[in-house]
Amino acid sequence: MLISCGAPVAGAWGGPVELTQFARRAEDLGYHGLWAFQRLLVGEGQRLEPVYHRVLDPLLALSWAAAHTTSIRLGVAVINIPYVSPAYLAKQAATLDVLSGGRLDLGLGTGWSEPEFAATGSDPHPRGERMNEYLEVLRTLWNDEVASFDGRHYRVPPSVMAPRPVQPGGPPVLLGGTADAALRRAGRVAAGWVSSSRASFEQIAQGTQIVRRAAEEAGHDPDLVRVVVRGVVRPGERDDAVPLSGSWEQIRAGAELYERAGVTELFYDLNWDPVVGAPGAEPRVAAERAEEILTALAPGA
């Protein structure tokens, strides 16, 4: 199982100096990837976790990180497709893939925040059909000499998009979601599945099996399906309901549970630590705590 980490994109911790230093440090420590997430806005009166109240744009943050690193992979978990046209995202993703030397992993979801749907004039329904068409548009724009698509929700007239991504076929696309239909879609039409912060260990273990079974039924090798999990880390007091809690030894043991459940990549997302990612967190304290966790849980530590 690959070990990655979440990029500094939330709270006062999400700034240019912090992102630069953290990205370089993660690369030096041998982390496989650096993951960001998307949150456009928080509606007035909308009750969301503190981590969502101050968030950098994920693709811009990863572009910044790409400019200050050379080998660590760059992932987003996830971009919500109703908010942006597939042609525009195809151009953004291809550009980041080119500038990073082919290091992008692209996670996609259908969104869940009503204020964000309203603010972007978007509608996620029908989720499955919309996602299938979105993926077709990305693939034709990234791969075909002359791209074209004429669907119910999206249309691309015969056109050419250049430059193409560095990675053959384009950046690997992973899908989010928790419903069985979303999990089966991830195994059937994508490179794999990326979990949300709210998924329990039991949901992840079950979801992994659904994704792999769907891949096999679609004629794909289930052993090649990626399962990427956001790990919410809670150092200190042990909570048996949170596998990545307690002492460093207990957290590493919790990571091994995910590996045995079939997870292929686990990223420790420190943004979910209130001392680090809350909007009122003190930047110096956040940076010190992040450095402690990053060093203690580094691959091979």
C-alpha positions as CSV (number, residue, x, y, z in Angstrom):
1,M,0.0,0.0,0.0
2,L,1.3,3.4,-1.0
3,I,1.4,6.1,1.7
4,S,0.6,9.7,0.8
5,C,-0.5,12.8,2.6
6,G,-3.0,15.7,2.3
7,A,-1.7,19.1,1.0
8,P,-2.1,22.2,3.2
9,V,-5.2,23.7,1.6
10,A,-7.5,24.3,4.6
11,G,-7.5,26.9,7.4
12,A,-4.7,29.3,8.1
13,W,-2.3,26.5,7.4
14,G,-3.2,26.8,3.7
15,G,-0.8,29.4,2.5
16,P,2.1,29.8,0.0
17,V,4.9,29.3,2.5
18,E,3.2,26.4,4.3
19,L,2.3,24.6,1.0
20,T,5.8,25.0,-0.4
21,Q,7.6,23.7,2.7
22,F,5.1,20.9,3.3
23,A,5.3,19.7,-0.3
24,R,9.1,19.6,-0.3
25,R,9.2,17.9,3.1
26,A,6.7,15.3,2.0
27,E,8.7,14.5,-1.1
28,D,12.0,14.3,0.9
29,L,10.3,11.9,3.4
30,G,9.3,9.6,0.6
31,Y,5.5,10.1,0.5
32,H,4.0,8.9,-2.7
33,G,1.5,11.6,-3.3
34,L,0.1,14.9,-2.2
35,W,-3.7,15.3,-2.2
36,A,-6.0,18.3,-2.2
37,F,-9.8,18.7,-2.0
38,Q,-12.5,21.1,-3.3
39,R,-14.8,23.3,-1.4
40,L,-16.2,26.4,-3.2
41,L,-18.1,28.1,-0.5
42,V,-20.1,27.6,2.7
43,G,-23.7,28.8,2.7
44,E,-24.8,31.2,5.4
45,G,-26.2,29.0,8.2
46,Q,-24.9,25.8,6.5
47,R,-23.5,23.6,9.2
48,L,-20.2,22.1,7.9
49,E,-17.1,21.0,9.6
50,P,-14.5,23.7,10.3
51,V,-12.1,22.3,7.7
52,Y,-14.5,23.4,4.9
53,H,-14.6,27.1,5.9
54,R,-11.4,28.2,4.3
55,V,-10.1,26.1,1.4
56,L,-7.7,26.9,-1.5
57,D,-8.7,25.9,-5.0
58,P,-7.3,22.3,-5.4
59,L,-5.9,22.6,-9.0
60,L,-4.2,25.9,-8.3
61,A,-2.8,24.6,-5.1
62,L,-1.5,21.5,-6.8
63,S,0.0,23.7,-9.6
64,W,1.9,25.6,-6.9
65,A,3.1,22.4,-5.3
66,A,4.2,21.1,-8.7
67,A,6.4,24.1,-9.2
68,H,8.3,23.3,-6.0
69,T,8.6,19.5,-6.3
70,T,10.0,17.1,-8.8
71,S,8.6,13.6,-8.2
72,I,5.7,13.4,-5.7
73,R,2.4,12.7,-7.3
74,L,-0.4,15.3,-7.2
75,G,-4.0,14.2,-6.6
76,V,-7.4,15.9,-6.1
77,A,-10.1,14.1,-4.2
78,V,-12.4,15.3,-5.6
79,I,-13.5,17.9,-8.3
80,N,-17.3,18.0,-8.4
81,I,-18.3,17.7,-12.0
82,P,-21.5,19.8,-12.0
83,Y,-19.5,22.9,-11.1
84,V,-17.3,23.0,-14.3
85,S,-17.7,21.9,-17.9
86,P,-15.7,18.8,-18.9
87,A,-14.0,20.7,-21.7
88,Y,-12.7,23.3,-19.2
89,L,-11.6,20.7,-16.7
90,A,-9.9,18.7,-19.5
91,K,-7.8,21.7,-20.4
92,Q,-6.9,22.4,-16.7
93,A,-6.0,18.8,-16.0
94,A,-4.0,18.5,-19.2
95,T,-2.1,21.7,-18.4
96,L,-1.2,20.6,-14.9
97,D,-0.2,17.2,-16.2
98,V,2.2,18.8,-18.7
99,L,3.6,21.3,-16.2
100,S,4.2,18.6,-13.5
101,G,5.7,16.1,-15.9
102,G,2.8,13.7,-15.8
103,R,2.1,13.5,-12.0
104,L,-1.6,14.2,-11.8
105,D,-4.3,11.9,-10.4
106,L,-7.8,13.3,-11.0
107,G,-10.6,12.4,-8.6
108,L,-14.2,13.3,-9.7
109,G,-17.5,13.4,-7.7
110,T,-21.0,14.7,-8.3
111,G,-21.2,17.0,-5.3
112,W,-23.6,17.3,-2.3
113,S,-23.7,21.0,-1.3
114,E,-26.9,22.7,-2.3
115,P,-25.4,26.3,-1.9
116,E,-22.6,25.3,-4.3
117,F,-25.1,23.9,-6.8
118,A,-27.0,27.2,-6.7
119,A,-23.9,29.3,-6.9
120,T,-22.7,27.5,-10.0
121,G,-26.1,27.1,-11.7
122,S,-25.6,23.4,-11.7
123,D,-27.6,20.2,-11.2
124,P,-26.0,16.9,-10.4
125,H,-28.9,14.8,-11.7
126,P,-29.0,12.2,-13.2
127,R,-25.7,11.5,-11.5
128,G,-24.7,8.3,-13.2
129,E,-25.6,9.4,-16.7
130,R,-23.9,12.8,-16.2
131,M,-20.7,11.2,-14.9
132,N,-20.5,8.7,-17.8
133,E,-20.8,11.4,-20.4
134,Y,-18.3,13.6,-18.5
135,L,-15.7,10.8,-18.7
136,E,-16.4,10.3,-22.4
137,V,-15.7,14.0,-23.0
138,L,-12.4,13.9,-21.1
139,R,-11.3,10.9,-23.0
140,T,-12.0,12.2,-26.5
141,L,-10.4,15.6,-25.7
142,W,-7.3,14.0,-24.3
143,N,-6.8,11.2,-26.8
144,D,-8.5,11.7,-30.2
145,E,-6.9,13.5,-33.1
146,V,-10.2,15.2,-33.6
147,A,-12.4,15.2,-30.5
148,S,-16.2,15.2,-30.7
149,F,-19.1,14.2,-28.4
150,D,-22.8,14.7,-28.7
151,G,-24.6,13.6,-25.5
152,R,-27.7,14.5,-23.5
153,H,-25.8,16.7,-21.1
154,Y,-22.6,17.7,-22.8
155,R,-21.5,18.4,-26.4
156,V,-18.1,18.9,-28.0
157,P,-18.1,19.9,-31.7
158,P,-15.3,18.4,-33.8
159,S,-12.3,20.1,-32.3
160,V,-8.7,19.7,-31.3
161,M,-7.3,20.3,-27.7
162,A,-3.6,20.7,-27.3
163,P,-1.3,20.1,-25.6
164,R,-2.3,16.6,-24.6
165,P,-1.5,15.2,-21.2
166,V,1.9,13.7,-20.6
167,Q,0.4,10.5,-19.2
168,P,-0.8,8.1,-22.0
169,G,-4.6,8.3,-22.1
170,G,-4.6,11.2,-19.7
171,P,-4.4,11.5,-15.9
172,P,-5.9,8.5,-14.1
173,V,-9.4,9.3,-13.1
174,L,-10.8,8.0,-9.8
175,L,-14.4,8.4,-8.8
176,G,-15.8,9.3,-5.4
177,G,-19.2,8.3,-4.0
178,T,-20.6,6.0,-1.4
179,A,-23.8,4.6,-3.0
180,D,-23.5,1.1,-4.5
181,A,-24.2,2.5,-8.0
182,A,-21.3,4.9,-7.6
183,L,-18.9,2.2,-6.3
184,R,-19.8,-0.1,-9.2
185,R,-19.3,2.8,-11.7
186,A,-15.8,3.4,-10.2
187,G,-14.8,-0.2,-10.9
188,R,-16.5,-0.3,-14.3
189,V,-15.4,2.9,-16.1
190,A,-12.6,4.5,-14.0
191,A,-9.2,3.7,-12.7
192,G,-10.7,3.2,-9.2
193,W,-12.3,4.7,-6.2
194,V,-11.4,7.5,-3.8
195,S,-13.2,7.5,-0.4
196,S,-14.6,10.5,1.5
197,S,-13.6,11.7,4.9
198,R,-16.9,10.4,6.3
199,A,-16.5,6.8,5.3
200,S,-15.9,4.3,8.2
201,F,-13.5,1.5,8.0
202,E,-16.3,-1.0,7.5
203,Q,-17.7,1.1,4.6
204,I,-14.3,1.3,3.0
205,A,-13.7,-2.5,3.3
206,Q,-17.1,-3.2,1.8
207,G,-16.8,-0.6,-0.9
208,T,-13.5,-2.0,-2.0
209,Q,-15.0,-5.4,-2.7
210,I,-17.9,-3.8,-4.6
211,V,-15.5,-1.8,-6.8
212,R,-13.3,-4.7,-7.5
213,R,-16.2,-7.0,-8.3
214,A,-17.6,-4.5,-10.7
215,A,-14.3,-4.2,-12.4
216,E,-14.0,-7.9,-12.9
217,E,-17.6,-8.1,-14.2
218,A,-16.7,-5.4,-16.8
219,G,-13.7,-7.5,-18.0
220,H,-11.0,-5.5,-16.1
221,D,-8.3,-6.9,-13.9
222,P,-9.6,-6.3,-10.4
223,D,-6.0,-6.4,-9.0
224,L,-5.2,-3.2,-11.1
225,V,-8.1,-1.2,-9.6
226,R,-6.9,1.6,-7.3
227,V,-8.6,2.2,-4.0
228,V,-7.4,5.6,-2.5
229,V,-8.5,6.4,1.0
230,R,-8.4,9.7,2.9
231,G,-7.1,8.9,6.4
232,V,-8.3,11.2,9.1
233,V,-5.5,11.0,11.7
234,R,-6.1,11.5,15.5
235,P,-2.8,11.3,17.4
236,G,-3.0,11.0,21.2
237,E,-5.9,9.2,22.9
238,R,-7.0,6.0,21.2
239,D,-10.5,5.8,19.8
240,D,-11.3,2.3,18.5
241,A,-13.9,3.7,16.1
242,V,-11.0,5.7,14.4
243,P,-8.4,3.2,13.1
244,L,-5.8,6.0,12.7
245,S,-5.9,7.2,16.3
246,G,-3.7,6.8,19.4
247,S,0.1,6.4,19.5
248,W,2.2,6.3,16.4
249,E,2.4,2.5,16.7
250,Q,-1.4,2.3,16.9
251,I,-1.9,4.6,13.9
252,R,0.6,2.5,11.8
253,A,-1.3,-0.6,12.9
254,G,-4.5,1.0,11.8
255,A,-2.9,1.7,8.4
256,E,-2.1,-2.0,8.1
257,L,-5.8,-2.8,8.6
258,Y,-6.6,-0.7,5.5
259,E,-4.0,-2.5,3.5
260,R,-5.4,-5.9,4.5
261,A,-8.8,-4.6,3.4
262,G,-7.5,-4.0,-0.1
263,V,-6.7,-0.3,0.0
264,T,-3.9,0.5,-2.5
265,E,-3.1,4.1,-1.3
266,L,-3.7,5.7,2.0
267,F,-3.2,9.5,2.4
268,Y,-3.0,11.0,5.9
269,D,-5.0,14.2,5.6
270,L,-3.9,16.6,8.3
271,N,-6.4,19.2,7.2
272,W,-9.0,17.3,9.3
273,D,-7.0,17.9,12.5
274,P,-8.6,21.0,14.1
275,V,-5.2,22.2,15.4
276,V,-4.1,22.2,11.7
277,G,-6.9,22.8,9.3
278,A,-9.5,24.9,11.2
279,P,-9.9,28.5,10.0
280,G,-8.9,29.8,13.5
281,A,-5.8,27.6,13.9
282,E,-2.6,29.4,14.7
283,P,-0.2,28.9,11.7
284,R,2.9,28.3,13.7
285,V,1.3,25.7,15.9
286,A,-0.4,24.1,12.9
287,A,3.0,23.9,11.0
288,E,4.7,22.3,14.0
289,R,2.0,19.7,14.6
290,A,1.9,18.9,10.9
291,E,5.7,18.4,10.8
292,E,5.5,16.1,13.8
293,I,2.8,13.9,12.3
294,L,4.4,13.9,8.8
295,T,7.7,12.8,10.2
296,A,6.4,10.2,12.6
297,L,4.2,8.5,9.9
298,A,6.6,8.8,7.0
299,P,6.9,5.6,4.8
300,G,9.6,3.5,6.4
301,A,9.7,5.6,9.6
